[in-house]
């Protein structure tokens, strides 16, 4: 991406101006909102308002999305918005028509926010509701892509899990802000492979795909090199997607090491995994193992 210093264009990298002397004031756009320009390079980030985000007939998807969201916002502010309005807005933004009688069904096609499936990712999106907008504006990820959600603010606390999940109380998020006025909380969406047959995850091809995906998520863009904090992760893709916890922990250790970031690994109360992972990690340190050694080790474990 290129920071275009042209008064006729909105900055793609720094779109808002933040007044640090008035931290409670909403950041203001540097320029207008109708003109955009970006340059797609190897280090680019796909943004919904990108000029390259177009429909098959060449229409800007962002214009369609922005108009649909503005119309929905007007209805909501006038207290006239309905579930059907939300449904139509989502259909307009995604370009897909849905056959269902309720918004709950629509949302639960890709998650359990409104149903008994409200677990890890769904809970994170529910307590930081602004993140739900990404479902409207972000395209499907490719194998070497991820989605960065930067500045995620928590608005409520909760109790329970899955079918016992309940909103508890308002939450005042006191996380410090960066120079752009965003909360210093970065969430990365990283999709794991679903293994109908768990044995297929040990192929070199699938392990390489997961490694590239993890590195894509853990790698810090050049513009954020000064924010090299640790990565909080866990048993990625090891629930309904049938991933192996030990393999996924090693893959994520490789990715974090290559990205030169600390790894904060939550095992979901699995004490056996804590002990085994620590034993392996300590051995690797003693042996002065490198990322290359671990990659070779994974290849040797492959049935291929």
Backbone as numpy.savetxt, mean C-alpha at the origin, in Angstrom:
# Nx Ny Nz CAx CAy CAz Cx Cy Cz
10.26 10.06 -12.04 9.43 11.25 -12.04 10.30 12.49 -12.04
9.79 13.56 -12.57 10.54 14.80 -12.67 9.79 15.91 -11.96
10.52 16.66 -11.12 9.94 17.81 -10.45 9.96 18.96 -11.45
8.82 19.24 -12.08 8.76 20.22 -13.15 8.59 21.62 -12.56
9.60 22.43 -12.68 9.53 23.80 -12.14 9.03 24.75 -13.21
7.76 24.66 -13.45 7.12 25.44 -14.49 5.80 25.95 -13.92
5.58 27.25 -13.97 4.38 27.82 -13.35 3.11 27.34 -14.01
3.22 26.76 -15.21 2.04 26.27 -15.91 1.67 24.85 -15.53
2.45 24.23 -14.65 2.20 22.85 -14.28 2.24 22.70 -12.76
1.45 21.78 -12.28 1.51 21.43 -10.87 2.67 20.48 -10.63
3.41 20.67 -9.56 4.51 19.77 -9.25 3.95 18.38 -8.96
4.52 17.35 -9.58 4.07 15.98 -9.33 4.66 15.45 -8.04
5.89 15.85 -7.71 6.55 15.33 -6.53 6.18 16.16 -5.30
6.04 17.46 -5.46 5.71 18.34 -4.34 4.44 19.14 -4.69
3.29 18.48 -4.67 2.08 19.14 -5.15 1.49 20.16 -4.18
1.87 20.09 -2.90 1.28 21.00 -1.93 2.35 21.73 -1.13
2.03 22.94 -0.75 2.94 23.75 0.04 2.49 23.70 1.49
3.41 23.34 2.40 3.08 23.16 3.81 3.71 24.27 4.63
2.91 24.91 5.46 3.39 25.99 6.32 3.72 25.40 7.68
5.01 25.18 7.94 5.43 24.55 9.20 5.13 25.42 10.41
4.97 26.74 10.22 4.65 27.63 11.34 3.19 27.51 11.76
2.39 26.89 10.88 0.97 26.70 11.17 0.60 25.25 10.86
1.04 24.31 11.70 0.91 22.87 11.38 -0.50 22.36 11.25
-1.49 23.08 11.83 -2.87 22.62 11.75 -3.59 23.10 10.49
-2.91 23.95 9.71 -3.51 24.47 8.49 -3.33 23.48 7.35
-4.40 23.24 6.58 -4.32 22.32 5.46 -3.34 22.85 4.41
-2.47 22.00 3.86 -1.55 22.44 2.81 -2.31 22.97 1.60
-1.78 23.97 0.94 -2.42 24.58 -0.22 -1.71 24.14 -1.49
-2.44 23.95 -2.58 -1.79 23.60 -3.86 -0.84 24.71 -4.30
0.31 24.31 -4.83 1.29 25.28 -5.30 0.74 26.03 -6.51
0.07 25.27 -7.43 -0.56 25.88 -8.59 -1.99 25.34 -8.71
-2.57 25.44 -9.88 -3.93 24.95 -10.09 -3.96 23.43 -10.11
-5.17 22.87 -10.28 -5.34 21.42 -10.23 -5.67 20.83 -11.60
-5.66 21.66 -12.64 -6.13 21.17 -13.93 -5.01 20.81 -14.90
-3.77 21.15 -14.58 -2.66 20.88 -15.51 -1.61 20.02 -14.84
-1.25 18.92 -15.49 -0.28 18.00 -14.93 0.74 17.61 -16.00
1.92 17.29 -15.55 2.93 16.77 -16.46 3.86 15.87 -15.67
4.22 14.75 -16.22 5.20 13.91 -15.55 6.02 13.16 -16.59
7.18 12.69 -16.17 8.08 11.96 -17.04 8.25 10.56 -16.45
7.93 9.53 -17.23 8.01 8.15 -16.74 9.41 7.62 -16.98
10.11 7.32 -15.88 11.46 6.77 -15.95 11.49 5.46 -15.18
12.70 4.89 -15.04 12.80 3.63 -14.32 12.39 3.78 -12.86
12.55 4.99 -12.31 12.27 5.22 -10.90 10.93 5.93 -10.70
10.01 5.77 -11.66 8.76 6.51 -11.58 7.79 5.89 -10.57
6.85 6.68 -10.18 5.72 6.22 -9.38 4.45 6.53 -10.17
3.64 5.55 -10.42 2.41 5.79 -11.17 1.41 6.53 -10.30
0.98 7.67 -10.75 0.04 8.50 -10.02 -1.26 8.57 -10.81
-2.42 8.49 -10.14 -3.69 8.49 -10.89 -3.84 9.68 -11.83
-3.27 10.84 -11.46 -3.42 12.03 -12.30 -2.36 12.10 -13.39
-1.58 11.04 -13.55 -0.54 11.03 -14.58 -1.15 11.13 -15.97
-0.43 11.82 -16.86 -0.90 11.93 -18.25 -0.89 10.58 -18.94
-0.13 9.62 -18.41 -0.09 8.29 -18.99 -1.22 7.39 -18.55
-2.04 7.85 -17.60 -3.15 7.06 -17.08 -4.40 7.40 -17.90
-4.58 6.71 -19.01 -5.66 7.04 -19.94 -6.49 5.81 -20.26
-7.68 6.05 -20.78 -8.57 4.98 -21.20 -8.17 4.52 -22.61
-8.85 3.49 -23.10 -8.52 2.96 -24.42 -8.74 3.97 -25.54
-9.65 4.95 -25.31 -9.90 5.95 -26.34 -9.10 7.23 -26.14
-8.13 7.18 -25.18 -7.24 8.32 -24.97 -7.73 9.33 -23.96
-8.85 9.07 -23.30 -9.38 10.00 -22.29 -8.61 9.86 -20.98
-8.32 10.97 -20.34 -7.63 10.94 -19.05 -8.52 10.30 -17.99
-8.04 9.23 -17.36 -8.80 8.57 -16.31 -8.97 9.49 -15.10
-7.96 10.33 -14.85 -8.02 11.18 -13.67 -9.16 12.19 -13.77
-9.40 12.73 -14.96 -10.52 13.66 -15.14 -11.84 12.99 -14.80
-11.99 11.76 -15.25 -13.22 11.00 -14.97 -13.36 10.76 -13.48
-12.26 10.34 -12.85 -12.28 10.03 -11.42 -12.57 11.29 -10.61
-11.89 12.38 -10.94 -12.02 13.62 -10.17 -13.45 14.17 -10.24
-14.03 14.17 -11.42 -15.39 14.67 -11.57 -16.39 13.80 -10.80
-16.19 12.48 -10.88 -17.10 11.56 -10.17 -17.01 11.76 -8.67
-15.80 11.93 -8.14 -15.62 12.12 -6.70 -16.17 13.47 -6.25
-15.99 14.50 -7.06 -16.51 15.83 -6.70 -18.04 15.81 -6.64
-18.68 15.12 -7.58 -20.14 15.03 -7.57 -20.63 14.27 -6.33
-19.91 13.19 -5.99 -20.29 12.43 -4.80 -20.09 13.27 -3.54
-19.01 14.03 -3.50 -18.74 14.90 -2.35 -19.86 15.91 -2.16
-20.32 16.49 -3.24 -21.40 17.48 -3.16 -22.67 16.85 -2.58
-22.98 15.63 -3.02 -24.17 14.95 -2.52 -24.04 14.62 -1.03
-22.84 14.19 -0.64 -22.61 13.83 0.76 -22.71 15.06 1.66
-22.14 16.19 1.19 -22.20 17.41 1.98 -23.63 17.93 2.10
-24.46 17.63 1.11 -25.87 18.05 1.15 -26.75 17.01 1.83
-26.12 15.95 2.34 -26.85 14.86 3.01 -27.86 14.20 2.10
-27.55 14.17 0.80 -28.46 13.52 -0.16 -27.81 12.28 -0.80
-26.59 11.98 -0.39 -25.89 10.83 -0.96 -26.50 9.51 -0.54
-26.55 8.57 -1.45 -27.10 7.25 -1.17 -26.08 6.17 -1.50
-26.37 4.95 -1.09 -25.52 3.81 -1.42 -25.40 3.68 -2.93
-26.48 3.93 -3.63 -26.46 3.83 -5.09 -25.54 4.88 -5.71
-25.48 6.09 -5.11 -24.55 7.11 -5.58 -23.11 6.65 -5.43
-22.82 6.02 -4.30 -21.47 5.51 -4.06 -21.14 4.42 -5.06
-22.12 3.53 -5.29 -21.93 2.44 -6.25 -21.61 3.00 -7.64
-22.39 3.99 -8.08 -22.18 4.57 -9.40 -20.83 5.28 -9.50
-20.41 5.91 -8.40 -19.11 6.59 -8.39 -17.98 5.58 -8.55
-18.08 4.48 -7.83 -17.05 3.44 -7.93 -17.01 2.85 -9.34
-18.19 2.64 -9.93 -18.25 2.12 -11.29 -17.63 3.10 -12.28
-17.86 4.40 -12.06 -17.29 5.42 -12.93 -15.78 5.46 -12.81
-15.29 5.34 -11.59 -13.84 5.41 -11.35 -13.11 4.17 -11.85
-13.73 3.02 -11.74 -13.06 1.78 -12.12 -13.32 1.39 -13.57
-14.40 1.94 -14.15 -14.74 1.57 -15.52 -15.37 0.20 -15.60
-15.88 -0.29 -14.47 -16.48 -1.63 -14.41 -17.90 -1.52 -13.85
-18.84 -2.23 -14.44 -20.20 -2.27 -13.93 -20.37 -3.45 -12.98
-21.05 -3.21 -11.87 -21.25 -4.25 -10.86 -22.73 -4.58 -10.74
-23.01 -5.86 -10.55 -24.38 -6.32 -10.35 -24.52 -6.72 -8.88
-25.05 -5.83 -8.09 -25.25 -6.15 -6.68 -26.29 -5.20 -6.10
-26.82 -5.58 -4.97 -27.87 -4.78 -4.38 -27.42 -3.90 -3.25
-26.13 -3.98 -2.89 -25.69 -3.17 -1.75 -24.21 -2.84 -1.86
-23.82 -1.78 -1.21 -22.42 -1.37 -1.18 -21.56 -2.40 -0.45
-22.15 -3.04 0.56 -21.38 -4.04 1.32 -20.85 -5.13 0.40
-21.66 -5.61 -0.51 -21.23 -6.67 -1.42 -20.11 -6.18 -2.32
-20.23 -4.94 -2.78 -19.20 -4.37 -3.66 -17.86 -4.33 -2.96
-17.85 -3.80 -1.74 -16.59 -3.69 -1.00 -16.02 -5.06 -0.70
-16.88 -6.02 -0.37 -16.38 -7.32 0.02 -15.96 -8.20 -1.14
-16.09 -7.71 -2.38 -15.51 -8.44 -3.48 -13.98 -8.43 -3.38
-13.42 -7.39 -2.76 -11.96 -7.26 -2.64 -11.52 -7.11 -1.20
-12.34 -7.50 -0.25 -11.93 -7.39 1.13 -13.12 -7.52 2.05
-12.85 -7.54 3.38 -13.92 -7.78 4.33 -14.19 -6.62 5.26
-14.02 -5.39 4.79 -14.19 -4.24 5.66 -15.59 -4.19 6.25
-16.60 -4.56 5.48 -17.99 -4.45 5.93 -18.56 -5.78 6.41
-17.72 -6.81 6.53 -18.24 -8.14 6.84 -17.36 -8.79 7.90
-17.56 -10.11 8.12 -16.81 -10.80 9.16 -15.35 -11.00 8.79
-14.95 -10.61 7.58 -13.57 -10.77 7.16 -12.69 -9.60 7.54
-13.13 -8.74 8.46 -12.36 -7.55 8.84 -11.18 -7.96 9.71
-10.07 -8.30 9.05 -8.86 -8.69 9.77 -7.74 -7.72 9.40
-6.54 -8.16 9.37 -5.37 -7.30 9.35 -5.45 -6.09 8.41
-5.41 -6.33 7.09 -5.41 -5.21 6.15 -6.71 -4.41 6.25
-7.83 -5.11 6.39 -9.11 -4.42 6.46 -9.19 -3.52 7.69
-8.67 -3.99 8.81 -8.66 -3.17 10.02 -7.81 -1.93 9.82
-6.66 -2.10 9.17 -5.76 -0.95 8.94 -6.46 0.12 8.09
-7.18 -0.32 7.08 -7.89 0.62 6.23 -9.07 1.25 6.97
-9.69 0.51 7.88 -10.85 1.02 8.59 -10.48 2.09 9.61
-9.36 1.92 10.31 -8.97 2.91 11.32 -8.28 4.11 10.68
-7.81 3.96 9.44 -7.24 5.08 8.68 -8.06 5.19 7.39
-9.26 5.71 7.52 -10.26 5.61 6.46 -9.85 6.29 5.16
-8.95 7.28 5.21 -8.52 7.93 3.99 -7.85 6.95 3.03
-7.31 5.86 3.56 -6.64 4.88 2.73 -7.61 4.19 1.78
-8.91 4.18 2.11 -9.90 3.53 1.26 -10.01 4.19 -0.11
-9.61 5.46 -0.19 -9.67 6.15 -1.48 -8.78 5.46 -2.50
-7.72 4.81 -2.04 -6.80 4.13 -2.95 -7.51 3.05 -3.76
-8.59 2.48 -3.22 -9.34 1.46 -3.94 -9.98 2.03 -5.20
-10.23 3.34 -5.18 -10.86 3.99 -6.33 -9.85 4.43 -7.38
-8.68 4.87 -6.93 -7.77 5.56 -7.85 -6.53 4.77 -8.24
-6.24 3.67 -7.56 -5.02 2.90 -7.85 -5.33 1.73 -8.77
-4.49 1.55 -9.77 -4.68 0.47 -10.72 -4.13 -0.84 -10.17
-4.44 -1.93 -10.83 -3.96 -3.24 -10.41 -2.45 -3.30 -10.50
-1.81 -3.83 -9.46 -0.36 -3.88 -9.42 0.19 -4.98 -10.31
1.33 -4.70 -10.94 2.07 -5.73 -11.65 3.03 -6.40 -10.68
3.73 -7.43 -11.12 4.57 -8.22 -10.23 5.74 -7.44 -9.65
6.15 -6.37 -10.33 7.26 -5.55 -9.84 6.79 -4.18 -9.38
5.53 -4.08 -8.96 4.98 -2.81 -8.52 4.37 -2.94 -7.12
4.30 -1.81 -6.43 3.62 -1.74 -5.16 2.92 -0.39 -5.09
2.15 -0.16 -4.04 1.44 1.11 -3.87 1.86 1.71 -2.53
2.41 2.91 -2.57 2.80 3.63 -1.36 1.64 4.51 -0.91
1.22 4.35 0.33 0.22 5.22 0.95 0.96 6.04 2.00
1.20 7.29 1.70 2.06 8.13 2.52 1.22 9.13 3.31
1.50 9.24 4.60 0.78 10.18 5.45 -0.49 9.62 6.04
-0.53 8.31 6.27 -1.75 7.66 6.78 -2.03 8.07 8.23
-3.16 8.70 8.43 -3.55 9.16 9.77 -4.61 8.24 10.36
-4.42 7.88 11.64 -5.39 7.03 12.33 -6.46 7.89 12.97
-7.74 7.50 12.79 -8.84 8.31 13.27 -9.62 7.65 14.41
-9.43 6.36 14.64 -10.20 5.72 15.71 -9.45 4.52 16.27
-9.85 4.11 17.46 -9.34 2.88 18.06 -10.39 1.80 17.88
-10.02 0.57 18.17 -10.97 -0.53 17.94 -10.73 -1.65 18.95
-11.67 -2.55 19.01 -11.54 -3.77 19.80 -11.91 -4.95 18.92
-11.48 -6.13 19.30 -11.86 -7.35 18.60 -11.08 -7.59 17.32
-11.52 -8.62 16.61 -10.84 -9.07 15.40 -11.84 -9.90 14.59
-11.81 -9.76 13.26 -12.72 -10.50 12.38 -14.17 -10.20 12.75
-14.97 -11.21 13.11 -16.40 -10.97 13.37 -16.66 -10.30 14.72
-15.61 -10.09 15.55 -15.79 -9.37 16.81 -15.27 -7.93 16.71
-14.83 -7.54 15.53 -14.27 -6.20 15.35 -15.33 -5.13 15.60
-14.96 -4.11 16.40 -15.86 -2.98 16.66 -15.04 -1.70 16.79
-15.58 -0.60 16.26 -14.97 0.70 16.49 -15.13 1.05 17.96
-14.10 1.65 18.53 -14.12 1.91 19.97 -14.30 3.39 20.29
-13.36 4.24 19.85 -13.43 5.66 20.19 -12.60 6.46 19.20
-12.83 7.77 19.19 -12.02 8.66 18.37 -10.56 8.59 18.81
-9.67 8.77 17.85 -8.24 8.71 18.15 -7.57 9.97 17.61
-6.82 10.66 18.46 -6.06 11.83 18.04 -4.65 11.39 17.69
-4.36 11.35 16.40 -3.07 10.87 15.93 -2.02 11.98 16.09
-1.08 11.77 17.00 -0.04 12.77 17.28 1.27 12.46 16.57
1.21 11.60 15.57 2.41 11.30 14.78 2.93 12.59 14.14
4.23 12.86 14.23 4.78 14.10 13.63 4.53 14.14 12.13
4.60 15.35 11.56 4.40 15.55 10.13 5.74 15.81 9.44
5.79 15.49 8.15 6.98 15.81 7.37 6.87 17.23 6.83
7.81 17.63 5.99 7.86 19.00 5.49 6.71 19.32 4.54
5.95 18.28 4.12 4.80 18.50 3.24 3.48 18.47 4.01
3.58 18.33 5.33 2.37 18.30 6.14 1.72 16.95 6.26
2.43 15.89 5.86 1.86 14.54 5.93 2.36 13.83 7.19
1.52 13.01 7.76 1.93 12.21 8.91 3.10 11.30 8.51
4.05 11.16 9.41 5.20 10.29 9.13 4.81 8.83 9.35
3.86 8.40 8.55 3.39 7.01 8.58 3.21 6.56 7.14
4.00 5.61 6.72 3.96 5.11 5.35 3.47 3.66 5.37
2.42 3.39 4.61 1.91 2.02 4.46 2.12 1.60 3.01
2.61 0.38 2.82 2.88 -0.12 1.48 1.98 -1.31 1.20
1.26 -1.26 0.07 0.43 -2.39 -0.36 1.29 -3.33 -1.19
1.41 -4.58 -0.75 2.21 -5.57 -1.47 1.41 -6.88 -1.57
1.05 -7.25 -2.78 0.21 -8.42 -2.99 1.07 -9.67 -3.13
0.74 -10.68 -2.35 1.43 -11.97 -2.41 0.74 -12.88 -3.43
1.45 -13.92 -3.84 0.87 -14.92 -4.74 -0.06 -15.83 -3.93
-1.22 -16.13 -4.52 -2.10 -17.13 -3.92 -1.71 -18.50 -4.45
-1.38 -19.40 -3.53 -0.94 -20.75 -3.91 -2.08 -21.75 -3.67
-2.78 -22.09 -4.73 -3.80 -23.13 -4.58 -3.14 -24.44 -4.18
-1.98 -24.69 -4.77 -1.14 -25.81 -4.36 0.09 -25.23 -3.66
0.18 -25.33 -2.33 1.28 -24.71 -1.59 2.67 -25.14 -2.05
2.78 -26.30 -2.67 4.10 -26.77 -3.10 4.70 -25.93 -4.22
3.85 -25.21 -4.95 4.35 -24.42 -6.07 5.11 -23.17 -5.62
5.01 -22.80 -4.35 5.70 -21.60 -3.89 7.21 -21.79 -3.80
7.68 -23.02 -3.88 9.11 -23.27 -3.74 9.85 -23.26 -5.07
9.16 -22.97 -6.16 9.85 -22.87 -7.45 10.67 -21.59 -7.48
11.74 -21.60 -8.25 12.61 -20.43 -8.37 11.82 -19.24 -8.90
10.94 -19.50 -9.86 10.15 -18.43 -10.47 9.28 -17.73 -9.44
8.57 -18.50 -8.61 7.67 -17.89 -7.63 8.44 -17.22 -6.49
9.53 -17.82 -6.05 10.31 -17.19 -4.99 10.95 -15.90 -5.50
11.36 -15.88 -6.77 11.94 -14.67 -7.35 10.89 -13.57 -7.45
9.68 -13.96 -7.82 8.61 -12.96 -7.92 8.34 -12.34 -6.57
8.24 -13.14 -5.51 7.99 -12.61 -4.18 9.14 -11.76 -3.68
10.36 -12.14 -4.04 11.53 -11.37 -3.63 11.55 -10.00 -4.30
11.26 -9.97 -5.60 11.20 -8.69 -6.33 10.09 -7.81 -5.76
8.95 -8.42 -5.46 7.83 -7.67 -4.90 8.21 -7.06 -3.55
8.83 -7.86 -2.68 9.22 -7.37 -1.36 10.27 -6.26 -1.46
11.23 -6.43 -2.36 12.27 -5.41 -2.51 11.67 -4.12 -3.07
10.73 -4.25 -4.00 10.04 -3.07 -4.54 9.37 -2.28 -3.43
8.81 -3.00 -2.45 8.10 -2.35 -1.35 9.06 -1.76 -0.31
10.17 -2.44 -0.06 11.08 -2.01 1.00 12.10 -0.98 0.53
12.36 -0.95 -0.76 13.34 -0.02 -1.30 12.86 1.42 -1.12
13.75 2.29 -0.70 13.40 3.69 -0.48 13.69 4.49 -1.74
12.70 5.21 -2.27 12.93 6.06 -3.45 14.03 7.09 -3.17
14.71 7.50 -4.22 15.81 8.44 -4.05 15.41 9.71 -3.33
14.18 10.16 -3.56 13.73 11.41 -2.95 13.47 11.28 -1.45
13.50 10.03 -0.92 13.19 9.81 0.50 14.31 9.09 1.22
15.53 9.18 0.70 16.65 8.46 1.28 16.93 8.87 2.72
16.56 10.08 3.09 16.82 10.56 4.45 15.84 9.96 5.47
14.80 9.27 5.00 13.81 8.66 5.88 14.00 7.15 5.91
15.18 6.70 6.31 15.48 5.27 6.28 15.11 4.61 7.61
13.80 4.60 7.91 13.35 3.93 9.12 13.08 2.46 8.83
12.79 1.70 9.88 12.61 0.26 9.73 11.31 -0.12 9.04
11.25 -1.37 8.60 10.05 -1.92 7.95 9.32 -2.82 8.94
8.07 -2.51 9.22 7.24 -3.36 10.08 6.42 -4.28 9.18
6.64 -5.58 9.32 5.96 -6.54 8.46 5.65 -7.79 9.27
5.27 -8.86 8.59 4.92 -10.08 9.30 4.76 -11.24 8.34
3.82 -12.12 8.64 3.62 -13.34 7.85 2.86 -13.02 6.56
3.54 -12.36 5.68 2.97 -11.86 4.43 2.51 -13.01 3.52
1.21 -13.04 3.24 0.67 -14.06 2.35 0.68 -15.46 2.94
0.70 -15.55 4.27 0.80 -16.87 4.91 -0.49 -17.31 5.59
-1.58 -16.64 5.27 -2.87 -17.06 5.82 -3.67 -17.75 4.75
-4.68 -17.05 4.22 -5.54 -17.62 3.19 -4.79 -17.87 1.89
-3.61 -17.26 1.73 -2.85 -17.43 0.48 -1.88 -18.61 0.54
-1.84 -19.30 1.69 -1.11 -20.57 1.85 0.41 -20.45 1.74
0.97 -19.27 2.06 2.41 -19.11 2.03 3.10 -19.78 3.21
4.35 -20.15 3.04 5.14 -20.75 4.11 5.81 -19.64 4.93
5.59 -19.64 6.22 6.10 -18.56 7.07 7.62 -18.47 7.06
8.28 -19.61 7.11 9.74 -19.61 7.15 10.33 -19.06 5.85
9.76 -19.48 4.73 10.25 -18.99 3.44 9.99 -17.50 3.29
8.78 -17.06 3.64 8.45 -15.65 3.50 9.28 -14.77 4.43
9.62 -15.27 5.60 10.45 -14.47 6.51 11.85 -14.29 5.93
12.40 -15.34 5.31 13.73 -15.23 4.70 13.69 -14.30 3.48
12.64 -14.41 2.67 12.50 -13.54 1.50 12.46 -12.08 1.93
11.70 -11.79 2.97 11.61 -10.40 3.44 12.90 -9.94 4.10
13.62 -10.84 4.75 14.92 -10.50 5.31 15.90 -10.13 4.20
15.87 -10.88 3.10 16.73 -10.58 1.96 16.39 -9.19 1.40
15.11 -8.93 1.20 14.67 -7.67 0.61 15.05 -6.48 1.49
14.82 -6.61 2.80 15.15 -5.52 3.73 16.65 -5.30 3.80
17.42 -6.38 3.75 18.88 -6.26 3.79 19.40 -5.55 2.54
18.87 -5.93 1.38 19.30 -5.29 0.14 18.91 -3.81 0.12
17.77 -3.49 0.75 17.32 -2.10 0.82 17.98 -1.33 1.97
18.79 -2.06 2.75 19.51 -1.44 3.88 18.56 -0.85 4.91
17.54 -1.64 5.26 16.58 -1.20 6.26 16.39 -2.27 7.33
16.15 -1.82 8.54 15.88 -2.75 9.63 14.54 -3.43 9.41
14.41 -4.65 9.94 13.18 -5.42 9.76 12.52 -5.64 11.11
11.29 -5.17 11.26 10.50 -5.39 12.47 9.45 -6.43 12.11
9.65 -7.67 12.57 8.83 -8.78 12.11 7.86 -9.23 13.20
6.55 -9.09 12.92 5.50 -9.53 13.84 5.07 -10.94 13.47
5.22 -11.87 14.38 4.94 -13.28 14.08 3.52 -13.71 14.41
2.69 -12.78 14.88 1.30 -13.09 15.21 1.23 -14.17 16.29
1.96 -13.92 17.36 2.00 -14.79 18.56 2.53 -16.20 18.28
3.34 -16.33 17.25 3.92 -17.64 16.94 5.31 -17.71 17.56
5.40 -18.21 18.78 6.67 -18.24 19.50 7.68 -19.17 18.83
7.19 -20.23 18.22 8.09 -21.15 17.52 8.80 -20.43 16.36
8.06 -19.61 15.64 8.66 -18.86 14.54 9.65 -17.83 15.06
9.33 -17.20 16.19 10.25 -16.23 16.80 11.60 -16.90 17.07
11.54 -18.05 17.71 12.78 -18.74 18.10 13.54 -19.26 16.90
12.84 -19.84 15.93 13.52 -20.40 14.76 14.11 -19.29 13.89
13.37 -18.21 13.73 13.86 -17.09 12.91 15.09 -16.46 13.56
15.03 -16.31 14.88 16.18 -15.71 15.58 17.41 -16.63 15.50
17.18 -17.93 15.59 18.30 -18.88 15.48 18.96 -18.78 14.11
18.13 -18.74 13.05 18.66 -18.63 11.69 19.37 -17.29 11.51
18.76 -16.21 12.01 19.35 -14.88 11.85 20.71 -14.80 12.56
20.77 -15.34 13.78 22.04 -15.31 14.52 23.11 -16.10 13.80
22.74 -17.24 13.23 23.70 -18.05 12.48 24.20 -17.29 11.24
23.30 -16.62 10.55 23.69 -15.87 9.35 24.66 -14.75 9.72
24.43 -14.09 10.85 25.34 -13.04 11.30 26.72 -13.62 11.61
26.73 -14.75 12.33 28.01 -15.40 12.68 28.79 -15.81 11.45
28.07 -16.25 10.42 28.71 -16.72 9.19 28.99 -15.58 8.20
28.62 -14.36 8.59 28.79 -13.19 7.72 28.14 -13.43 6.34
26.96 -13.98 6.41 26.23 -14.28 5.17 25.80 -12.99 4.47
25.70 -13.05 3.17 25.28 -11.91 2.37 23.94 -12.21 1.69
23.38 -11.20 1.04 22.14 -11.39 0.28 22.35 -12.45 -0.79
23.50 -12.43 -1.42 23.81 -13.42 -2.46 23.76 -14.84 -1.90
24.33 -15.03 -0.71 24.32 -16.37 -0.10 22.89 -16.85 0.14
22.03 -15.95 0.63 20.66 -16.34 0.92 19.88 -16.65 -0.35
20.14 -15.89 -1.40 19.46 -16.16 -2.68 19.88 -17.53 -3.23
21.15 -17.85 -3.13 21.64 -19.16 -3.57 21.01 -20.27 -2.73
20.85 -19.99 -1.44 20.24 -20.97 -0.55 18.80 -21.27 -0.97
18.05 -20.22 -1.30 16.67 -20.43 -1.74 16.61 -21.23 -3.04
17.54 -20.95 -3.95 17.59 -21.71 -5.21 17.86 -23.19 -4.95
18.73 -23.48 -4.00 19.06 -24.87 -3.68 17.88 -25.60 -3.06
17.00 -24.85 -2.41 15.80 -25.46 -1.78 14.69 -25.72 -2.78
14.82 -25.17 -3.97 13.78 -25.32 -4.98 13.80 -26.74 -5.54
12.62 -27.33 -5.78 12.55 -28.66 -6.37 13.07 -28.68 -7.79
13.23 -27.51 -8.40 13.75 -27.45 -9.77 15.24 -27.70 -9.80
